[in-house]
Amino acid sequence: MHSKQFYHICANGADARNFIVCPGDYYAAFNLIAVCAANNARVIVISFSIEDSHPHMLLWGTEEDCAAFKEMFERLYRHYVAATRKNGADLYLHCELYPIGDDEDYLRNVAIYTVIQPTKDGKPVMHYDYRWGTGSLYFRSQYYTPVWFFDEDGTIRQPERFGDQDSLTKRALLHSRMYTIPDDWWVCNGFILPTNYIDVARFERIYQTHNRYRVFLSSPKKREEEMLRRMAEFRGVMMEDLEARKICGDLCKQLFGTRDPRRLDTTQRITLAQQLRRQYRLTFRQLATLVRLPEVEIRTYVRH
């Protein structure tokens, strides 16, 4: 049985393209995380933030389940874009899944990183006032009004049950005809409220005390650089497609007597992917393309 741990999902902002291009995109990305959470009960969402170029999420679960969550979010968001933009093909969204491991300080750095992105990236807002993330949920007293309760005019609206909404409102919230959420989940001002599914207590246990949380909120540059270094090391090397195909063909010929991975059975393709990762540190996405297996399978059977 695969063990559970924390995983960080994010995309390389430099590679992403046209993730958010209008206010409606923020709502869609925000609510699709809720749709994924409702339809993948084996994964627990700990925190997230939606940035202009890419999302950040902290999940708890097995690698296989968290990879499936990631792929579901990517797929649903691409479908949303295709349905709402004439130039939907211009979207480039591919997230990476990073295991956190047993280093508690590294976990604390990553968890903070997923909620302070708006402030860190120069937006004139503190993380606890940012509508498109969960930073307002943690280490709060019971006497506060969630940021999602305020409408555009600053009026506080009361949340309503999803099951009490009409069909058009439900469709506008879900951005999906295939999936839904429980009727007793709360919605407000166009948001599927994160309080329905975010594990606030698990996030707070990462830091244990308010003071430790405050310390890590400062996010010194040295700690951030170490975290980014680990992410880059895990992500692997993205070669030019032509070079990667040649390397794959050469290794396939050496191992199995053919240059075409399509001639291999599943076990042989996994072996080929394992050797490519070990020798050349290719990314999981590129391995999946080269050996023609789903990325979730590659992540399951190829060691990091």
Backbone torsions as a table, in degrees:
resi	resn	phi	psi	omega
1	MET	NA	133.3	-178.5
2	HIS	-72.9	138.3	-178.6
3	SER	-81.3	156.1	178.7
4	LYS	-96.7	146.9	174.5
5	GLN	-158.7	-179.6	177.3
6	PHE	-81.5	142.2	174.9
7	TYR	-132.4	141.5	176.5
8	HIS	-103.7	125.6	174.9
9	ILE	-108.2	128.6	172.6
10	CYS	-160.8	166.7	175.0
11	ALA	-115.1	157.0	174.4
12	ASN	-74.0	111.3	-176.9
13	GLY	-58.1	-30.1	-179.2
14	ALA	-70.6	-27.6	-179.0
15	ASP	-91.7	-23.9	-176.3
16	ALA	-67.2	153.8	-179.2
17	ARG	-146.6	125.6	173.6
18	ASN	58.4	40.0	177.2
19	PHE	-69.3	-53.6	177.1
20	ILE	-117.9	120.0	178.9
21	VAL	-124.6	-5.3	179.5
22	CYS	-157.9	163.6	-179.1
23	PRO	-56.4	-36.2	179.9
24	GLY	-61.1	-28.6	179.2
25	ASP	-65.7	-36.4	177.4
26	TYR	-60.2	-48.4	179.8
27	TYR	-59.3	-44.3	-177.2
28	ALA	-63.0	-49.0	-179.4
29	ALA	-62.2	-43.3	-179.8
30	PHE	-59.5	-49.9	-175.3
31	ASN	-75.3	-26.8	178.3
32	LEU	-69.6	-26.3	172.3
33	ILE	-63.1	-40.3	176.7
34	ALA	-63.6	-41.7	178.9
35	VAL	-61.1	-43.6	178.3
36	CYS	-63.6	-40.8	179.8
37	ALA	-64.1	-40.1	-178.5
38	ALA	-68.6	-24.9	-174.0
39	ASN	-109.9	10.9	174.4
40	ASN	-141.9	76.7	-172.6
41	ALA	-66.0	-16.8	-179.1
42	ARG	-78.6	-10.6	178.7
43	VAL	-109.0	133.4	177.5
44	ILE	-107.5	127.4	177.8
45	VAL	-88.9	125.3	-176.2
46	ILE	-98.0	-41.0	-178.5
47	SER	-164.4	162.2	172.5
48	PHE	-165.8	163.2	168.8
49	SER	-147.4	146.5	178.7
50	ILE	-107.4	117.6	178.0
51	GLU	-104.6	168.4	-178.9
52	ASP	-55.1	-38.8	-172.0
53	SER	-102.9	-20.0	-175.8
54	HIS	-170.2	161.8	175.5
55	PRO	-95.6	160.9	168.6
56	HIS	-127.5	136.5	177.2
57	MET	-142.2	147.4	170.2
58	LEU	-116.9	121.8	-175.8
59	LEU	-120.5	159.1	172.3
60	TRP	-124.8	126.7	178.8
61	GLY	166.4	-171.7	174.1
62	THR	-77.4	162.2	179.1
63	GLU	-62.2	-40.7	-178.7
64	GLU	-62.6	-45.4	-178.2
65	ASP	-69.1	-40.0	179.6
66	CYS	-68.0	-36.3	175.5
67	ALA	-64.2	-39.7	177.6
68	ALA	-65.0	-37.7	176.5
69	PHE	-61.3	-47.7	179.3
70	LYS	-58.1	-48.0	-177.7
71	GLU	-66.9	-34.1	177.4
72	MET	-65.5	-44.3	178.7
73	PHE	-61.2	-46.6	179.3
74	GLU	-59.3	-44.5	-177.3
75	ARG	-64.8	-46.2	-178.7
76	LEU	-66.8	-37.2	-180.0
77	TYR	-70.5	-37.0	176.2
78	ARG	-63.1	-40.6	177.8
79	HIS	-63.0	-41.4	177.2
80	TYR	-59.9	-46.7	-179.3
81	VAL	-63.0	-43.2	179.6
82	ALA	-60.8	-31.7	-177.9
83	ALA	-84.5	-16.7	-172.4
84	THR	-118.5	-10.0	-178.5
85	ARG	-125.0	139.4	174.8
86	LYS	-68.4	-33.3	-178.7
87	ASN	-105.5	41.9	-177.6
88	GLY	-57.0	-26.4	-179.7
89	ALA	-65.9	-15.9	180.0
90	ASP	-76.7	-9.3	178.3
91	LEU	-69.4	133.8	168.4
92	TYR	-126.1	114.0	179.5
93	LEU	-138.4	111.6	172.2
94	HIS	-140.0	114.9	-178.9
95	CYS	-92.5	155.2	174.7
96	GLU	-109.1	153.1	179.0
97	LEU	-115.0	115.4	-175.6
98	TYR	-113.0	121.2	174.8
99	PRO	-72.3	143.7	-177.6
100	ILE	-87.6	-37.9	-179.6
101	GLY	83.4	-160.9	-173.1
102	ASP	-98.7	0.8	-179.0
103	ASP	-77.8	107.6	-174.3
104	GLU	-67.7	-37.1	177.7
105	ASP	-66.3	-37.6	176.8
106	TYR	-63.3	-42.8	177.0
107	LEU	-59.4	-43.9	-179.5
108	ARG	-63.9	-38.0	177.4
109	ASN	-65.1	-43.1	-178.2
110	VAL	-67.2	-44.6	-179.2
111	ALA	-58.9	-43.8	176.7
112	ILE	-63.4	-41.9	-177.7
113	TYR	-58.1	-33.7	-178.3
114	THR	-73.9	-15.2	-178.0
115	VAL	-113.5	-19.9	-177.5
116	ILE	-96.0	6.7	-177.0
117	GLN	-52.8	-45.2	-177.0
118	PRO	-59.6	-45.5	179.5
119	THR	-68.5	-43.3	179.9
120	LYS	-59.7	-36.7	-177.2
121	ASP	-85.0	7.0	172.2
122	GLY	96.7	4.6	176.9
123	LYS	-70.8	141.8	-178.5
124	PRO	-79.6	62.1	-178.3
125	VAL	-155.1	142.8	173.6
126	MET	-81.4	155.5	-174.6
127	HIS	-60.7	-30.3	-178.0
128	TYR	-80.8	-4.1	174.3
129	ASP	-110.7	3.8	-175.7
130	TYR	-83.6	123.1	-174.4
131	ARG	-73.0	-26.2	-169.8
132	TRP	-98.1	28.8	177.6
133	GLY	-156.4	-178.3	-175.3
134	THR	-107.3	14.5	-176.3
135	GLY	-62.1	-18.9	-178.7
136	SER	-81.6	-3.2	-172.5
137	LEU	-90.1	-21.2	-163.7
138	TYR	-100.2	141.6	177.7
139	PHE	53.0	45.8	177.6
140	ARG	-110.7	153.4	173.2
141	SER	-79.1	173.8	177.9
142	GLN	-75.0	-9.4	-175.2
143	TYR	-102.3	68.2	174.3
144	TYR	-149.9	154.9	179.6
145	THR	-101.6	121.4	179.9
146	PRO	-55.5	142.0	-175.2
147	VAL	-60.5	-26.3	-177.3
148	TRP	-77.0	-9.3	179.4
149	PHE	-78.6	-16.1	-177.2
150	PHE	-88.7	129.2	175.9
151	ASP	-84.3	-174.8	-175.2
152	GLU	-63.8	-22.3	179.6
153	ASP	-93.4	0.6	-179.6
154	GLY	86.8	5.4	177.6
155	THR	-80.3	136.6	179.3
156	ILE	-82.6	123.8	178.2
157	ARG	-105.6	149.7	178.2
158	GLN	-87.8	137.8	178.4
159	PRO	-68.1	155.9	179.6
160	GLU	-130.1	156.7	178.0
161	ARG	-70.6	139.4	177.4
162	PHE	-59.6	-39.8	-177.8
163	GLY	-64.3	-17.4	-179.8
164	ASP	-90.4	-0.8	-177.8
165	GLN	-84.1	153.9	175.7
166	ASP	-76.4	169.6	-172.6
167	SER	-63.2	-36.9	179.7
168	LEU	-66.8	-40.9	178.5
169	THR	-65.2	-41.5	178.7
170	LYS	-61.1	-44.1	-178.9
171	ARG	-63.7	-39.6	179.8
172	ALA	-66.6	-31.0	178.8
173	LEU	-76.6	-39.9	-171.7
174	LEU	-82.8	-34.4	-173.9
175	HIS	53.9	33.2	179.7
176	SER	-157.8	135.8	175.0
177	ARG	-91.7	-15.2	-174.0
178	MET	-90.8	-32.1	-172.7
179	TYR	-119.4	154.9	175.7
180	THR	-138.3	-173.3	178.8
181	ILE	-130.5	164.5	-179.7
182	PRO	-60.1	145.6	-180.0
183	ASP	-62.6	-27.5	-176.9
184	ASP	-89.0	6.2	173.0
185	TRP	-74.0	149.6	-176.1
186	TRP	-97.8	142.4	177.1
187	VAL	-129.9	155.6	-179.8
188	CYS	-162.8	131.4	175.2
189	ASN	54.5	34.3	178.9
190	GLY	87.1	1.3	179.7
191	PHE	-104.0	137.2	161.2
192	ILE	-83.4	111.8	-167.3
193	LEU	-64.7	131.4	179.1
194	PRO	-62.5	-21.5	178.4
195	THR	-61.9	-16.1	176.6
196	ASN	-68.3	-28.1	-168.6
197	TYR	-143.1	-12.7	-179.9
198	ILE	-73.9	133.1	178.4
199	ASP	-88.8	84.8	-177.5
200	VAL	-63.0	-43.1	-176.9
201	ALA	-61.3	-38.4	-179.9
202	ARG	-67.2	-38.7	176.0
203	PHE	-61.7	-46.5	-176.4
204	GLU	-66.8	-29.9	177.6
205	ARG	-67.4	-23.1	177.2
206	ILE	-60.3	-35.2	-176.2
207	TYR	-105.0	-26.5	175.5
208	GLN	74.0	-44.2	-177.7
209	THR	-128.1	156.1	176.3
210	HIS	-59.7	-38.7	-175.4
211	ASN	-68.6	-40.8	178.5
212	ARG	-64.5	-38.7	176.2
213	TYR	-60.7	-43.6	178.9
214	ARG	-60.5	-42.1	-179.3
215	VAL	-61.7	-45.6	-177.6
216	PHE	-73.5	-21.1	175.9
217	LEU	-62.3	-25.4	-179.4
218	SER	-67.5	-24.9	173.9
219	SER	45.0	65.4	178.3
220	PRO	-55.4	149.6	-175.4
221	LYS	-58.3	-37.3	-177.4
222	LYS	-62.8	-42.7	179.6
223	ARG	-66.3	-41.0	-179.9
224	GLU	-65.6	-40.7	178.8
225	GLU	-62.7	-38.3	178.6
226	GLU	-65.5	-40.9	178.9
227	MET	-64.6	-44.3	179.8
228	LEU	-65.9	-34.0	177.3
229	ARG	-63.8	-44.1	179.8
230	ARG	-64.5	-40.1	179.0
231	MET	-62.6	-43.7	180.0
232	ALA	-64.7	-39.0	179.7
233	GLU	-64.4	-41.8	-179.6
234	PHE	-71.4	-38.7	-175.6
235	ARG	-59.2	-37.2	179.6
236	GLY	91.6	-171.2	-173.9
237	VAL	-104.1	129.9	176.2
238	MET	-99.4	102.8	179.8
239	MET	-81.9	163.5	169.1
240	GLU	-60.9	141.9	-174.1
241	ASP	-56.9	-40.6	-177.8
242	LEU	-63.6	-44.7	179.7
243	GLU	-66.5	-42.0	-179.0
244	ALA	-63.8	-40.3	179.0
245	ARG	-64.4	-38.9	178.8
246	LYS	-64.8	-45.6	178.8
247	ILE	-60.7	-44.2	179.5
248	CYS	-61.8	-44.4	-179.9
249	GLY	-63.4	-42.7	179.5
250	ASP	-62.0	-45.9	-178.4
251	LEU	-68.9	-37.7	177.7
252	CYS	-62.1	-41.9	178.1
253	LYS	-63.1	-42.7	-178.4
254	GLN	-64.5	-40.4	-175.0
255	LEU	-84.2	-39.0	-168.1
256	PHE	-128.7	2.3	174.9
257	GLY	79.8	10.2	176.8
258	THR	-141.9	148.9	179.2
259	ARG	-90.5	-4.2	-173.2
260	ASP	-107.1	107.8	179.7
261	PRO	-59.8	-21.5	-179.7
262	ARG	-66.2	-18.8	178.7
263	ARG	-82.8	-6.6	-176.3
264	LEU	-90.7	154.3	172.0
265	ASP	-82.2	176.6	-173.8
266	THR	-61.5	-43.4	-179.3
267	THR	-61.6	-41.4	179.0
268	GLN	-66.8	-38.2	178.3
269	ARG	-64.3	-39.3	177.4
270	ILE	-64.5	-42.3	177.6
271	THR	-60.3	-42.8	178.7
272	LEU	-61.9	-44.3	178.8
273	ALA	-62.6	-41.1	178.9
274	GLN	-60.5	-43.2	-179.3
275	GLN	-69.1	-38.0	178.0
276	LEU	-64.8	-40.6	178.2
277	ARG	-65.7	-44.0	-176.9
278	ARG	-66.3	-42.0	-173.8
279	GLN	-87.4	-30.9	-171.8
280	TYR	-124.9	-3.2	177.9
281	ARG	54.5	36.8	178.0
282	LEU	-65.9	152.4	179.7
283	THR	-67.8	157.0	179.5
284	PHE	-62.9	-38.7	179.2
285	ARG	-62.1	-43.3	-179.4
286	GLN	-70.1	-36.2	175.9
287	LEU	-60.4	-43.9	-180.0
288	ALA	-59.7	-40.8	179.6
289	THR	-67.9	-42.1	-175.6
290	LEU	-68.3	-43.8	-175.7
291	VAL	-97.1	-0.3	174.0
292	ARG	60.0	54.1	172.4
293	LEU	-132.1	153.4	176.7
294	PRO	-60.5	144.0	-178.3
295	GLU	-59.9	-35.4	179.7
296	VAL	-61.7	-33.8	176.6
297	GLU	-71.2	-40.3	177.5
298	ILE	-58.9	-46.2	-178.5
299	ARG	-65.4	-29.4	-179.1
300	THR	-72.3	-38.4	-170.7
301	TYR	-109.4	-10.7	-179.4
302	VAL	-102.0	124.5	-178.9
303	ARG	-70.1	151.4	-176.6
304	HIS	-75.2	NA	NA
